[in-house]
Amino acid sequence: MKKILFVFLVFNILLGCIQEKTNMVAEDPKGFGLRFWVAFSGAELLELGKFHSSQVVILKGSELLKQQWNLNLINGQAELSVITRDDLIETYGVMINKIGGIKWKKIFSQVKLDRIQFEPVDIRSSYYKSAKEGDVVMLVPTGKFDDRLVFVLSLDEGNNWLISMTAIIMEARY
């Protein structure tokens, strides 16, 4: 009888652990986005990789698509440009070095967190061609003109938010 009771208890504990893992709720996309922004605005390259998908779509019109950044695009079509996470982080490093780490931090730390917008992605939009239902766009206004950073947040198989698309849109030069 003790063996049966022991097996029953172990089974219930294991079942509870399995159910807990399958019922995991994703972090709020805004919380994820703001944690990412702290790393991005602080030029924390080692942290930035944790926030991106293994492959990231570079959206049309992005500063990142300009020749000077020498991106190693996996798919360099006009409609859809894809880069690996590592190459994107390396490009951020080049940008930070060109602008200067102190200036980068000064520019991006001035963005007021309450001005960062989080909206569901309109999957019918041709701009977000590879977006999925449930994706969230994070829009970060960075300047006087129409300068902005665009980050599309997507849930992965493990129910974790990751950046799957990005664009740096700059009208002014710093």
Secondary structure, DSSP 8 states (H G I E B T S, - for coil): -HHHHHHHHHHHHHHHHHHHHHT-----HHHHHHHHHHHHHTT-HHHHGGGEEEEEEE-TT-GGGSGGG----SEE-SS-EEEEHHHHHHHHHHHHHHH-HHHHHHHHHTS-GGG-EEEE--TT-GGGTT--TT-EEEEEE-SSSS-EEEEEEEE-TTS-EEEEEEEEE-SS--
